[in-house]
Amino acid sequence: MDPADHKVVLGTAGHIDHGKTALIRALTGVETDRLPEEKARGITITLGFAPLDLDDGRRVSVVDVPGHEGLVRTMVSGASGIDLVLLVVAADEGVMPQTREHVAICELLGIDQGIVVLTKIDSTEADLAALARDEVSAFLSGTALAGAPVMAVSSLTGEGIPELRTAIRKAIDAAKPRTPRTGPPRLSIDRSFSARGFGCVVTGTLTGGSFSVGEPVEIQPPGRRCRIRGLQSHGVSVESCPPGLRCAVNLQGVELDEVARGQVISTPGFLEPTVSADVEVTWLPVAAPVEDQVAIEFLTGTAKRRARLAPIGDEPLRPGETGFARLHIDGEAVPLVPGDRFIARGFSRNVASGSTIGGGIILDVSPPHRRRSDPEVRRDLAQLATGEPAERLVVLIRRSGFRGAEVDRLHREAGLEAKTFDETLAVLAAKREIASAANRRWLHHEALEDLERRLLANLDAYHRAEPIRPGMPTSALRGSLPENVARDSAELIVARLSERGLIKIEGDLARLPDHHPTLSAADQVLVERIATESRALGLEPLSLQRWGKQLGAGGDQLRNLLAHLVRAGRLVRAPGELWFDREAVDALREKVVAHLRERGRLDTPDYKRLIGTSRRTAVPLMELFDQEHLTVRSGEARVLRRG
């Protein structure tokens, strides 16, 4: 494995005053306590950071978190970005309350790779140190860190430090990055400050993809766009920073008072903050059961919010169990992506895990407006919980129903890397589970099949209501679908049915394959009467109004009958809503062509004399031949159109 591609963030965890900061100093030579108060009190209050240089030339980012009970929120901020934990336990005290809470938090965040470091062995009796080793091993036996190696060290004398460095290197070789290393980059801001001559600088652990100098980024919330002016990793300026490293970002186009801890920097348009999410939550054994909802402190990344958590389904959240829940965030929205981890803390303490009562994984960042008791919600979440890209996309597209899933929003809600997103859509489309018009709006096959049934039923109903018509205008057919069906989706439905031969498209009309215009006996009588009288009238047809009075037929019925005669080739429709006998029009056409071939031009007075009718019908007939591209106007006359 190329060391440059194996970026792992190392972090500490453990009870206050168990020697985490001293251990980092012994390993790296860096004092991570920066504040005067930290130095005076000898405890870590804020997150500390240091680079650890390994013997093989690799540099690892190290996060030092506070162990004080009142600073667990800060501890979660640091732990959210780490892949490998150093659980620090003082040999003279053993497992303590924050040891337990930090281990619980690590488990809930999915941190299952680590090393136990037994500190202060220089000032602890051997028997007491052995007891502490046994105690911590027993404590971890039922956790994700069970079997983790236990290394005894003295940060003061250096005893065990070389062996620990070796163990860290081996653990890093075997470790898998816990946070994403592909897709849009994300940096949860844990610190911000102003540097003289540079302006606003923020720091955090980079996940997803890389950041590069000069590229545009977006701060969420509130969605402010800016640009990366410069990058540093552990004090070294770089042009590009890969994921899995601590990163300092100099931002151009934003002021220091516009950034804050808890915000996230990412690719413009990738993140959309939300105030609700569906989650898979693990409720700790010491937590009280939740039947309706419970107020919690919600911690994710470096953000913290007050929130309410309510179980999904009819069953409560029981102690020691994992289930689905809906999260409602109070206050400002939080940028979340499926797969993000979170911690839920209560407002009272317990011996086993402090105020931490649970945690889990974000499954759905845009949950539908459905009751929590709806069994379909649980079905969808069970699919989302698999973590498979195909399952995730199927759920999001299926629940979009007739509206369909617009591709940009689908990409944001899925939280998938672009290549995985495109490839997964292509596979699902090939399997005919989904389809899209121009790859812009995706519909699930269940919605497609439902819309196809509706469209065929609408077309059949139209044929039964209008048997004389050859087909239904395709625009009307598309419009017969529910209002929330987009035009491109309606066109997709028509195209799919046409490809399979279930409907026929002829010009701008659609019909069922077995449909042919039919006349009732009464309509057949009227049709023959219109044709006969039109032949007698020649080039002086009746107006639509007079036809209606003469036949006793309504406007729509009459138009249908006239259109039928036009399709049958017995009448010709001219501008001005006049219908002429075809034979009379054909005879006139021959006269016009002969005249123009002989003389080249036909002015309006001669045209009227040639037609032999009043202006009422002469002008529409002139326009008819223009529409047929037989003639073309030239000044006040007509000439034959070339070709």
Secondary structure, DSSP 8 states (H G I E B T S, - for coil): --GGG---EEEEEE-TTSSHHHHHHHHHS-----SHHHHHHTS--S-EEEEEE-TTS-EEEEEE----GGGHHHHHHHHTT-SEEEEEEETTT-S-HHHHHHHHHHHHTT---EEEEEE-GGGS-HHHHHHHHHHHHHHHTTSTTTT--EEE--TTT-TTHHHHHHHHHHHHHH---SS--SSS-EEE--EEEEETTTEEEEEEEEESS-EETT-EEEEETTTEEEEEEEEEETTEEESEE-TTSEEEEEEES--GGG--TT-EEESTTT---BSEEEEEEEE-TTS--BSS-EEEEEEETTEEEEEEEEESSSS-B-TT-EEEEEEEE-SS-B---TT-EEEEEEEEEETTTEEEEEEEEEEESS--S--TT-HHHHHHHHHHTT--HHHHHHHHHHHTGGG-EEHHHHHHHHT--HHHHHHHHHHHHHTTSEEEETTTEEEEHHHHHHHHHHHHHHHHHHHHH-TTSS-EEHHHHHHTS-TTS-HHHHHHHHHHHHHTTSSEEETTEEE-TT------HHHHHHHHHHHHHHHHHTTS---HHHHHHHHT--HHHHHHHHHHHHHTTSEEEETTTEEEEHHHHHHHHHHHHHHHHHHS-EEHHHHHHHHTS-HHHHHHHHHHHHHTTSEEEETTEEEE---
